[in-house]
Every structure is written in structure tokens, then in C-alpha cells.
């Protein structure tokens, strides 16, 4: 391709990153209004988890699809699935239709999150140029993360939460058009059979495990054990299948590297621990402080800014104090965000929450940058692409599982809190507490007690989050593989 064609294709990758980044932050801002309108506070964990599950399970499959039909077609298909699902989410009035559409949106996002890095390798053989491309995509994502909360809050307050999904349509269409006009790709036919059996084992096994986690405390324990047992058996079959096939989805030889295993474990613990802040900080502001979605979204802005700052300073930290110490410092800084929320009273102000958002963003920025580099250095050059996809899968799975667990923790706290009121406060009433428009429908004299119930659930979530990050810090200090 010519330089002009490559620049246009790069622009399409940036647009896709921008769209994905906007959705990641806007959904957190809009969630309180969505669960209030669709009466689904008890399904909040599902809304986040099914999206992440779709991303996680299908991200390695998108790479396989790109080998067969070309990365241009695969990338365009992922964007199409993303924007069609987004439109369904915006038009539905049913919580279950919303959740199903959210799952398909996650499937599309899996392709949007993994294929661009393969396309970059096609566009730029020069490592320096490829690194610049990665930096541009990161900057587009960071910019979207900064403006996303403001845009999302303004849309929810001025129009309605439905419009946060409609804005994806024009961006997605423009991206697909640019790809089709300027991306010239030679597709090599892959003769190796696709691993359909392994794909089925992976998708169904993870789905059963996720359902078991999400339904904890909601159904009989026998059913929970059954779901975990089926899911576990299918994942064992997946692992055995991967050791036999010629073209496995996840090559098992990667995990013979102790350095890689350590870095992937820290990735999982860090991502599972930090997602609590980005998901529940807006709810804290809207539910406990009775502020608008726009103000709730502002809690994400300091984190987005310092995420970028942390990623830029990572190289300097590595040179001065080494990889292991850099990871430890970053984990400690990230730990301060949920710990600060855990120690905060029910009336903690917006400034206080934004202050802890700085620690969240800076810590996550450093952790991602250094671990993404390390996992690629932990393996042979021929496995760099595969291990990058695996690290992406591990991160998303960690967020998926922990989002489910945080949802269960919130549901249990709500049930525990409303039970002593003997019907004066219900879960349906708690739905309305997190939306500035519907909170006025609640009895004023019950609001302090309702906020204490919500505060208790949020603190339980932050406590678990702190525990995960403490485990990550200890594991990093004990496992010296540098």
C-alpha cells in the first residue's frame, strides 16, 4: 500500500479505538440511569460481565477468522456486530434483551480490540513505526476515556441514556467505509482446519463458570456446584484438546515459561482488582451524593489523564528501579484507590472520589505498559502475537469474573440491608436511588437508610478489591523471575 493508504487505514484504527474507548467510559456513566429505567439493579453485574465475556472468549477466535477471510473483512465484521448490537441496546426497553445485545456487542469489541494490532504488523514492518502506531491507538483510547464521561453524562442528563449507544452508528459506518476503500490486503489461504471443538469447549465452559459465579446466593447451592462442575469439565477438555490439535487457539507450550505465568497472574489480579473503582465510583456519586450522571462521569476523568501519564513514565521507572520494583510500586498506587473508597464515609464528596481516581489511573497505566512489554519478552519472537492475544484474554477474563463477583456482593448486601425493614425498603426502591431523576420519587425520610445500605454494598466490593491487589503485591515480591 502507498503511504496515503496506510495513513487512512491508521485513521480507521484510531476511530475504532475512539469508539471503543467512548463506550467503555460512557457505559459506566449511564449504568445508573439504565438499571433504573429497566429495573435491573440486581443485574448490574451481568451487564458488565457479559460484555467482557464476549470480548474475552471471542478475541482469540477473531484472529483465527482473520487468517481465513482476511483481517480487513474480520475487522469490518467485528465493527458491524458492535454497532448493530449498540443500536439494539439503545432501542430496547427490556433488561434481558439489553443484556443479550450487550453480550453480542462484547463479541464485536473482541475483534476491535485484537485485530488492530495484527493489522499494524501488516502496515508497518519497521518496529519503530509500529510502536508509533501503538502509541497513537493508545492516545486515541486515552482521549476517549477523558471525554467519554463528560459526553456520557451530558447525553444522559440532556437527552436520555439511549443516545449513548446511538453515537456509535456514524463512527462505525465511517470506519468500515475507510477500511473498504483504502485497505489493500492479500489474503493467504490457511490449510489447517479450524479448531471448532476447542472453540466450543472454551465458550461453553466459560459461560457455565460465569453463570455459576453470577447466580451465587440467588439459586440453590446444588445448581451452583453443577454449573461449576460442567464448566470445569469443559475447560479441562479444552486444555486436552489444545495439546492435540495442529493449530490450537491457545498453545499450551506458552505456559512452560515461569516468567510468563507470573506476569499473567499479576495481570489477572490487577485487572480484577481495579475494575471495581471504574465501575462503581459513578454509582457512589449518583447513589450516595444524589448527583447527576454528568458529575458521576467526572470521577473517571482524573483516572484517564493519569493513566496516560503513568504509561508515559513507565520506561523511566524501569530504567531507574527495575521491572519488579516498578510493578510493586504501581500495584501499591493502584491499591490506594479502592482502599480510599473503603475508608470513605457515606457523604464523601466528589473531590475526594476524584482524588482517589488519580491513584487508580496512574497505577493502571504503569501496570499495563510494563506487563504488556514483559509478556512479549517472556517468549520467543515467533510467539509474540499469540502471547499478546493470550494476555488480552487473561485481562478480560479477570474483569469478567470479578465483575460477576462484585455484582453478587452488591446483591447480597442489598438483600441483607432491605431484609430488616420488613418491606419499607425494597430492591425496586434501591433501583431508583442511583438515578437523579427517579430519586425524587422515593420517601425522603428513608433516603439516609437506603444510602447506608448502598454504602455497605460498595464498601464490601472495595474490600474484596483491596484483597486482590494485596495478593498481587505479595505474589510479585515472592516470585522473583526478573
N, C-alpha and C positions, 0 to 999 in steps of 0.2 A: 504494500500500500504506500501511497505518497504521504508526505508529512502532513498535508492538509487533511487527508482521510484519517490518519491516525489521531490528529487533534480533535476531529469531530467525534470519533469513537470514544476518545478520552472524555469528551464532554458528555456523552451519553452515560458513561460510567459514573461521572460526577453527579449527574441528575438522578440516577438510580440511588446513589449513596445519600443524596439530599432527601429524596422521598422516603427512604428507609429510616433515616435519622429523624425526620419530622414525625413519622408515625410512632417511633419509639418513645418520644417525649410527649407528643400530643395525647396519646392514649392514657398516659398516667395522669395528665391534667383533666381529661374528660371522663375518666373512670367513675368518679363520684356521681356525676350527673347521669351517666349511663346506667349504673346499678340502681340509682334512684328511680329513673324513668321506667326501666324494665323490671323493677322489683327483684333485684338479684344480688344483694349484698353477700348472701351465702355462697354465691357462685363466682365471687371476685377472683378467687384463686384459679378457677377454671379458665376465666377469660385470659389471664396472663399465661397459664400453663399450657393450654392447647396451642397457642401461637408459638411458644418456644419449642413445644414438642414437634410441631410440624417443621420448624426450622431445623431442629436437631436431627430428626430421623431422615429427612429427605436431602439434607445438604450433601452427604456423600453420594447419593443417588443422582443428583444433578450433574456431578462430574462425569459419572458413567454415561448419562444421557448425552452430554456434550461430546463424548468420544464417538457416539454413533450418528448423531444428526448434525453435529457442529455446535460450537459454543454460541454462535450468533442466534441460531434458532432456539437453543435451550434457554439462553438468557432472555430472549424475547417472550418465550412461553412463560417463564417464571414471572416476568413483569405483568403479562396478561392475566395470569391467575391472581396475582396480587391486587390489581386494580378492579377486576370483576368482583372478587370477594369483598373488597373495600366498599364497593357500591351496594352490595347486599347488606353489609353491616349498617350502612347509613340509612337504608330504607326500611329495615325490619323493625317490628315492634314486639318481637318475641325473643326472650332471652336465650332459648335453645337454638333458634336459627342464627342468632348473633354469634353464639359460641362455635357452632359448626362452621360458619363463614370465617370466623377468626382462625380456626384451625387451617382452612384452605389458604388463608392469607399468609399464615406461617409457612406453609409449603412453598408458596411463591417466594417468600422472603428468604427461604433457604437457598434458592438458586441465585437470588440477587446478592446474597452475602458471600457466596463461594465462587461463582463463575467469574466475576470481575477480576479476581486475582489470577485466574487461568488466562483470561483474555489479555491481561497486562503482559504476561510472559510471551504471548503471541505478538503483541505490538512492539515490545522493546526487548531485544536480545541483550542489549547493554544493561548491566546490573545497575549502574548509576541512574540511567534513565528510568528503569523500572522502579527504583527506590523513590525517585521524584514522583512517579505516578502514584505510588502508595501514599506518599505524603499528601498529594492533592486530594486523594479519596478520603484520607483521614481528616483533612481540613474541611472538606465538604460535610462530612459527618459531624464534626465538632461545631461547625457553623449552624447546622440544622438543630443540633442539641441545644444551642444557645437561644435561637429564635423560636424554636418549637414551643416551649412553654408559654411564651408571650402570645404567639399566634393561636395556640390551642385555647388558652384562657380567654382571649378576646372573642374567638369564634363561639365558644360555649356561652359566654355572657351576652354577646350581641345577637347571635343567630340561634344556633342550637348545637348540641353535640353531634348531630347527624352530619353537619358540614365538615367536621374534621376528617371524615372519610371521603367526601366528595372531591376534596382538593387533590387527591391522588390521581384522579382520572386524567386531567390535562397533562400533568407531568409525565405520567406513564405513557400516554399516547405519543407525546413528543419524543420521548426516549426511544420507543420502538421504531418510529419513523427514521430517526437519525441512524440507528443501527442498520436498518434495511437499506438505506441509501448509501452509506459510507463504508460499512464494514465488509471488506472483501476477504473471504475465508476459504481455504482449500480444506475440504473435509476428507480425512483418511478413513477408509472403511476398516472397522475393527472386527477381526475374525473371531476373537474369543467370545464364547457365549456369556450372556449377561447372567449374573448371579441372582436369579429370581427367588430361589429358595432362601438364600441368605437374607435377601431384602424382606421377604415375608416374615421370617423369624424375627428380624430386628424390629420391624414396625409393630407387629402384633405383640411381641414380648414386652417392648417398652410401653405400649398402650395399656396392657394389663397391669404392669407395675404402677404406672401413673394413676390408674383408676383406683388401685388399692390404697395408694397414699392419699388421694383426694377424698375418698369415702371413709377414712378413719373417723370414728366417732359418730358416723351417720347411719351405718348398717351393722348387722351382727358381725362379730369377730370371725365367725366361721367363713363368711363370704370374703372378708379381707384376706384371711390366710389362703383361701382358694385362688384369689386373684394374684397374690404374690407368688404362689406356687406355680401357677400356669405361666406367668410372666417369666419367672426364674428358669423354668424348664426350657421355654422357647429361646431364651438368651443363651443357655448352655448349648442348645442345638445350633444356634447361630455361630457360636465360637468354634464348635467342632466342624461345622460346615466350612468356615473360613480357612481352616487348616488343610482342607482337601481340594478346594477349587483352585483353578489356574489364575483367575482374576478376582481375588476377594475384594469385598467392599472395604474391609479394614484388615490389612495384612497383620497377622499375629506376630511376625518376627520383629515388629517395631518395639514390642514391649519387653524385649530382652535387654534393652538399654536402661540401666538403673537411673541414669540422669534424666532420660525422657519420662520415665514413670514418676519420678519425683516432681518434675515440672508440671506434668499433667494433673497430679494430685493437688498441688498448690493452686493451679488454675481453677480446678473444680471447687475447692474450699473457698477461695477468694471470691469467685463469681457467685456461688451460692450464698455466701455471707453478705455480700454488698448489695444484692438486688433488693434487699428489704428496704433500704433507705430510699432508693429511687422510686419504688412502687408505693410506699406508704407515707412518705413525707407530705405529698399533696393532700392526702386524706387527713393527716394530722391538722394541717392548716384549715381545711374546709370543715372538717367534722368537729374539731375541738375549739377552734378560734372563730368559727362561723364566718369565714372569709370567702370571697368569690373564687371561681376556678382560675381566674387570671392571677390572683395573688398566690394561690396554691402552686401554680406553674412556676412562679418566680423562685421557688425553692430549688428548682433544677438548674437555674442559670449559673450560680457560682460553681456548682459541680462541673458543668460543661466547660466553663472557662478554665478552671484549674485542671481538668482532665487534659486539655491541650497543653497547658503549662508543664504538667508533670511529664507528659510524653516527650516534650522537647528537652527536658533536663535529664532524662534517663541516661543518656550517653555520658554526661559529665559525672553522674553518680557512679556509674560502672567503672570509670577510669580511676576515680578517687578512692572508693571504698570496696570495690569488687562486687560481683554479682550477688552472692549470698547476703551480704550486708545490705545491699540495695533493696533486695526483696523483703528482708526483715523490716527495714525502715518503712517501706511502702505499706506493708501489711499493718504495722502499728498505726500509721497515719490513717489508713482506711478504717481501722478499728475504732478510732475516736468518733466517727460519725454515728454508728448505732449506739455506742456507749454514751455519747452525749444525749441522744434521744431517750435512752433508758433512764438516765438520771434527771430528765426534764419533768417538770410538773405539768399538770393538765393545761395551765394557762401560759405556757412558754410561748414567747412572741415570735413573729415571723423573722425578725432579725436573728434571733437565737438559732432557729432552724437553718437559715441561710448560712450562718457561721459554720455549722457542722457540715453543710453541703460542700464547703471548701475542702475539708479533710477527705470526704468521700471522693470527690473528683480528682484531687491530686494523687491520692493513693491508687485509685483505679488506673489512672493514666500511666503511672510508673510501672505498676504490676503488669499491665497488658503489654507495654512496649518491651520490657526486658524479657518476659516469659515467651512472647512471640518470637523474639530473636533466638532465645535459648533452645526452644524445641526444634528449631530448624538447624541449630548447631549440634544437637544431640544425635543426629542420624547422618547417614551417608547422603551425598548430594542427590543421588537418584531418588531418595525418599522424601525430599524436602516438600514437594507438592502434596504427597499423601499425608505427611505428618501435620502439615498446615491445616488440612481438612479435618484430621482427627482432633487437633487441639480446638478447632472451632466447634466440633461436635461435642467434645467434653464440656466446654464452657456453656453451651446452650443447654445441654442435658442437666448440668448442675443448677442452672437457673430454673429450668422446668420443674425439676423435682422439689427444689426449695420453695418455688412459688406455690406449689401444691401444698407443701407442709405449712407454709405461712398462712395459706387460706384456711387450712384445717385448724390451726392455732387460733385464728380470728373467730372462726365459727364456734369453737369450744368456749372461747372467752365470752362471746355474745350470749350463748346458751347459759353459761354459768352466771352471767350478770343479770339476765332478764328473769331467771327462774324465781328468785326470792320476791319479785314484785307481784307475783300471782296475777299476771295479765295486765297490770297497769302499763307496763312497758313490754313491747313485743319486738321480734326481729324485723317485722314490717315497718315499725316505727323507727328502728335503727337505720333502715334503708334511707329514710328521709333526712336523717341527721347530717349526712355528708354532702348535701346539696343546699346551697344558699337560698335557692328558690323555694324548696319544699320544707325547709326547717321551720318556716313561719307557720306551717300547719300543725306543728307539734305543741302540746301543752307547755307553756312557759315554765311552770313550776317543776316539770320533770326533766328539763334540759340539763341541769347540773348533774343529776344522777345518770342520765344517758351518756353524757360526756365522760363520766368516770368509768362507765362500762367500756366505752370505746378506747379510752386511755389505757385501761387494763389490758385489752387485747393487743394494742400497739406495743406496749411495754414487753409483753410476752414474746412478741415477734422479735423485738430488738435484742432481747436476752439470748434467744437462740442464735441470732446473727452474730452477736459478740462471741458466743461459744465456738462457732465455726472458725472465726478469724483467730481466736486464741490457739485452736488446734493447728491452724495453718502456720502460725508463727513458731510454735513448738516443733512441728514437723520439719520446717525449713532449717531450724537450728540444729536438730538432731541428725538429719540426713545430709551429711557433708559430701557432696559429689562433685564440687567445683574442681 
